[in-house]
Amino acid sequence: MPDSIQNRSTQSILPVSPVPWWKSSLFWRTFFLVGILLVISMGAWISSFRLEQRGSRARSIAEQVVSLVTITRAALVHSEPESRRELLFDLASNEGIRIYPLEPTDQIEPITRGDDLMQNMLPYIQQKMGDDTILSPNVNDMPGFWISFKLEEDDIYWLRLDNGRVRDISGLRWLGWSGIVLVLSLSGAGFISRLLNEPLARLAYAARQMANGKLPEPLPEKGVTEIRAANHSFNQMVKDLERVDQDRTEILAGISHDLRTPLARMRLELEMSSLPEESREGMQADISQMDAIVGQFLDYARLGAPAASETVDISSLLQVMADEAERRPGLKLNVSIEKGLSILASEVDIRRLVNNILTNAQRYGRTPESGLAEVDMVCSREGDKVRIEFADNGVGVPESDFERMLRPFTRLDDARGQANGSGLGLAIVSRIAKRYRGLVQLGNRERGGFVVSVSFPAVKTPK
């Protein structure tokens, strides 16, 4: 197994974000922001309404209570003494008004500071009924709205009303209304957030598809002006990139195909020539190198065609390719392959991928001491992925160059000490990996050497 890898560069679809989901998602950030603003606005409106209505409501209730006491006192004064009992019974049963005599021993609870309604009512009631009028929320442990009045000079009574008739809206009702306001606010926040973020979500999904090597569906060019303009620009960019890629593929295929014929003719003429053996071998090596470069051009161009997938026994295929690679001059393999692994791909493409990586290691990853390219090839299963790792013992590559190495026609000759190749080897590897939903990772070994790792989705094999 290769030792640990540092400075790993990953071609991932989405970057791993360490922030919480409610911070990393624009939808949830918008949802919480709009929801909090709506709740604060509704809370401020309700508080302002209560403050505005407190004084006028207390005055209105005080007027009703004074009128009620005045009418009740008049009814009692002008009624016959023998009929007062019946009158009191009718007031209690029909109107909810109860009359009690005021005794010196009555336990009267004073108005507390928290009872804003009674405190605001008291000055007005005392102005209408006299300064000796008493208000109380509880008398003799009986809660209610208690107000004293006189029938005669020394004949004082209590008039008691139920709290529901005079009190402000109860806390439970305010809680219920607050709950309704909260639900409506959050529903509105969710609707607004979805309306704002849905076009961005579609744009992000289309961008991820492009990053994964797929052609996204055209985005709808409708809605507000800014969204229409952004979607139109993105659709135009996708068309331009597709056209550029097609043109580049056609140019590569055409040039490579046209070069094969003169190369074959040059090889034939070289065989029939009477040049010295040393010169012939040098020219044959140059022609073979040119032919290999043209072959890479063709390979890169062919990868633009639709992929034909099949279930590939990657364990067996890698073992066969490892046996074949042992015959390569200057290459030494240390193989560790887990058996029974399969992926969904094309065997031809996987062969091309492995050969390009081994060729890259053979060309650039030679150990300075021995001059051999010693490569550790490991194939294992990691979760639902099959991971194939190739680690050489060369001089490695600067971390800043990892991304450039996966681009086509890019060579790092200064870093690896060679000047051969077309710069398409790892670009073809990257393109093949994307074609089958794979992932390419580059890194350096701690003790020196370059690592290329490719992961593919594993195929479940029947037991």
Secondary structure as UniProt FT lines:
FT   STRAND          5..10
FT   HELIX           21..24
FT   HELIX           26..78
FT   HELIX           81..83
FT   HELIX           84..90
FT   HELIX           91..95
FT   STRAND          98..101
FT   TURN            104..105
FT   TURN            113..114
FT   HELIX           116..129
FT   TURN            131..132
FT   STRAND          135..139
FT   TURN            140..141
FT   STRAND          142..152
FT   TURN            153..154
FT   STRAND          155..161
FT   HELIX           163..166
FT   HELIX           171..211
FT   TURN            212..213
FT   HELIX           225..272
FT   HELIX           277..302
FT   TURN            303..304
FT   STRAND          310..313
FT   HELIX           314..325
FT   TURN            326..327
FT   TURN            329..330
FT   STRAND          331..337
FT   STRAND          342..345
FT   HELIX           347..364
FT   TURN            368..370
FT   STRAND          373..382
FT   TURN            383..384
FT   STRAND          385..391
FT   HELIX           399..401
FT   HELIX           402..405
FT   TURN            408..409
FT   HELIX           413..416
FT   HELIX           425..435
FT   TURN            436..437
FT   STRAND          439..445
FT   TURN            446..447
FT   STRAND          450..458
//
